[in-house]
Amino acid sequence: IMASEGFAFLLLLYLLQESDTSLVRLSENGYEDVIIAIDPAVPEDETIIERIKEMVTTASTYLFEATEKRFFFKNISILIPESWKGGPQYRRPKQESYKHADVKVAPPALPGRDEPYTRQFTECEEKAEYIHLTPDFILGKKENEYGPSGKVFVHEWAHLRWGVFDEYSEDQPFYKASSKKIEATRCSAGITGVNRVYRCQGDSCTSRSCRTNSTTKLYEKSCQFFPDKVQSEKASIMYMQSIDSVTEFCKEENHNREAPTLHNLKCSYRSTWDVISSSEDFINSLPMETLPSPPTFSLLRISERITCLVLDVSGSMISDRLNRMNQAAQYFLMQIIEDGSQVGMVHFNQQANIKSQLIQINSDAERSQLLEALPTVAKGGTSICSGIRAAFEVFKNGGFQTDGTDIVLLTDGEDSTAKDCINEVTESGSVVHFIALGPSADIAVKNMSILTGGKHLFASDLAQNNGLIDAFGALASENADVTQKSLQLESKGVVLNSGLWLNDTIVIDSTVGKDTFFLVTWMNAAPGIFLWDPKGTQITNFTVDVASKMAYLSIPGTAQVGIWTYSLEAKTNQEILTITVTSRAANSSVPPIIVNAKVNRDTSSFPSPMIVYAEVLQGYTPIIGAHVTAIIESNSGKTDELELLDNGAGADTFKDDGVYSRYFTAYSENGRYSLKVRVDGGANSARSLKHPSSRAAYIPGWVVNGEIEGNPPRPETTQATHPVLENFRRTASGDAFVVSNIPPYPLPDQYPPSQITDLHATLEGEDISLTWTAPGEDLDVGKVQQYIIRISENVIDLRDNFDGAHQVNTTNLLPNEANSKETFAFKPENISEENATHIFIAIQSVDKSNLTSKLSNIAQVALFTPQAEPDPDSPGGPDSPGSPGGSPHSGVSISTIVLSVVGSIVLVCIILSATICILKNRRSSSRAVTTF
């Protein structure tokens, strides 16, 4: 590789590692390779494509101005479902897939919920997962509620790319400002408007001033902030980008640190511009002197999957490894690869042999034909590039270009020449999925999978861990409709002596059941196999393949919902038995419950911890309350189990968002680690009906010429969750990761307690009461030695000079085990300023090695009862001339309500302490508004 090519390769590799699944690159100020994918569940409508183009073109100009002429959108790929009709304007994707989509155009998570949002479950400054936009939003049907699509897209792009958060809060829509007034939560505070309770019944709407809650001293729950339609304030895009005047992010000079926004909480009260300008994008770019060109668009239509199995048959694959590979490959060919796919096969050692040209799978006959091509002998050396080049030949012999093809590469050996074909592979447009079997599989091939957007999976030599079958099971098509994918319900392996049993159950829930497949493997002798359905009927028609040491069973039609029971009896000593169960969605119109497993990066150097994530969803609806376990296996087969939590503490960013997280630090050796996640749901599991955390603000209405022009109320549910009401189980494999620089044992204590991120404070009489989730001795494991709590009247002083702030006496505060709920109350002392309005509180944790955590989020309490708008029914109420209080306003009083309506209206005004107007609409089809 020439020097310039080598630099480009290393840069691309670095960018891909940092951005996880996204293929986006920043080149000369322009974002390239942005993927917008239309979900297969979206009915065909070419207008959606045109509206996407309009949205991104508008967004590009808006983004360029908002980032001070730094960034714009250069080229966009629009991924179109296979179910949409073809056309000459479409070409086949290369590495682009739904897995890599930066934006997903898909039906709403819940009916009527068209809010644009970003799936964001990492920390401040870290890239998010994807943006979800609904077809109705793209088609412009929700512009009144959320604003122009181009401006909304920039709001979401800031979530996705730079890891900033929203600058409004629906959990805390109002706060006690240092002005000693109740203010709407917003950034900047220069955004003007009014606080009102606004209700509509049919075509008639009413408005009144907000009353305070006697407990919180803030406005009642039904109170909303209505911004003025005409504003002069330019910030902030992360508050309400839909305001015409808003063209900037909040900066130091206008950032509202008082407001309890999610961005303040997650980003330590830094302005959004401070976070953005600290990003790698910003540091590596300069403002442009000329206007950028409009973005270009590529239309890519999904077509049939074209796959070649490239299997290592070198001498190191003899005996057990060869048989295990064949078992896993049979499983892949029989159950995982989708109907309609084209599949070929290559064997390689020091040279490659094409064992099957492409065969389109339309029935079991084609699957059986491919099974006959699996290897029976292993010998010779290892030439990975020979195997890959043979796969390219298979594709061309079948009449296909290599663009968008899949290579499933399994190898167990090192090959110093593997790096020689990296450029060839990356330029081919093919995706390489790499399965590393054992500790010696070549590490250079991992880079091939990363650079082409493929999966990197690992299986140890321990057959009972079922890792190789799990790895092949993780290779369902990235572009298939989720209702067509094979989902793993069970994966288990054990070592038993003769006469002992593996007894357990399989849960088949109502979202799956089609094409249910049971697979049993063994090492020495066929076991006794017993299976009973939920009604207690024994199932006996397993197909036993003695040569391959496996038995399998397909349930015709849709399997019964409920608990299936199985028993496997070992027939020899030290027998290794495994069982795997897969199924597909029972109904194509009902998305199944799925689990996605991942780690925060694919390489780590000791002592940097990994974060393990498991996302449990039904469609786009999070499933909460499940029991989730990560099973992490090292090169040598050492296995650690880690309970993942959705508690909003430690590694988990948001509570109850369906993402279960945990730090992993139990490194035992250098090399590869595999990840498998097991999810069990039951009585405590539920579908979360909460609105996503990072989303464009819903606009309840605008103030125009002193009148509220209301939008239709946002669809709401009467409860926060909907019980799943049945048991379910899933297992899923995530990409492997590689750890280096682990010192000899015993390992030094390098891990401080994790950062406290959910500190909450309330004022109870003269005491401040604190609650938080306990961190651990090592991140989120164990028990800390002590807490250091400090307070200040200035939030920035506390953040930037914590050690200089007043320390609270915590002698009687004894820490609990990690992930327990902590409570502590104290009476504040030494408040230096007589006019102090707030006390800010933060915590650091210290472990037994005197390692100190990061500073917690900063909590605050107000030392005053804020001034609210007077009761509208009292003398001198807010509607009377010159009344004080309330949020800033453009100068037009909302209390004067005049709306044009169709037909005749009788208007009666009774003058009391406030103006009460009664409007009787005899013949009207539009809304009337009254103040009360």
Secondary structure, DSSP 8 states (H G I E B T S, - for coil): --HHHHHHHHHHHHHHHHTTT---EEETTEEESEEEEE-TTS---HHHHHHHHHHHHHHHHHHHHHTTS--EE-EEEEEE-TTS---TT-B--SS--GGG-SEEE---SSTT----EEE--S-TTS--SEEEE-HHHHTTTTHHHH--HHHHHHHHHHHHHH----S--SSS-EEE-TTSBEEE--SSTT--EEEEEEEEETTEEEEEE--B-TTTSSB-TT-EEEEBSS----B-HHHHTTSTT--B---TTT--SSS--HHHHHTTT--HHHHHHTSHHHHT----SS-----EEEEEE----EEEEEEE-SGGGTTHHHHHHHHHHHHIIIIIS-TT-EEEEEEESSSEEEEEEEEE-SSHHHHHHHHTTS-----S---HHHHHHHHHHHHHHTT--STT-EEEEEE-S--TTGGGGHHHHHHHT-EEEEEEESTTS-THHHHHHHHTT--EEEE-S-GGGTHHHHHHHT-S-SSS-GGGS-EEEEEEEEEE-TT-EEEEEEEE-TTEEEEEEEEEEESSS--EEEEE-TTS-EE---EEETTTTEEEEE-SSB--SEEEEEEEE--STTEEEEEEEEEEES-TTS--EEEEEEES-SEEETT--EEEEEEEEETTEEEES-EEEEEEEETT--EEEEEEB-BSSTT--SBTSSEEEEEE----SSEEEEEEEEEEE-TT-EEE-S--SSB-----EEEETTEEEE-------SSSEEE--S-EEEEEEEEEEEEE---SSS------B------EEEEETTEEEEEEE---SBBTBSB-SEEEEEEES-HHHHHH-GGGSEE---TT----BTTSEEEEEE-------TT--EEEEEEEEE-TT--B------EEEESS--B----TTSTT-TTSTT---SS---S--TTS-----SS-EEEEEEESSSEEEEEEESS-SS-EEEE-
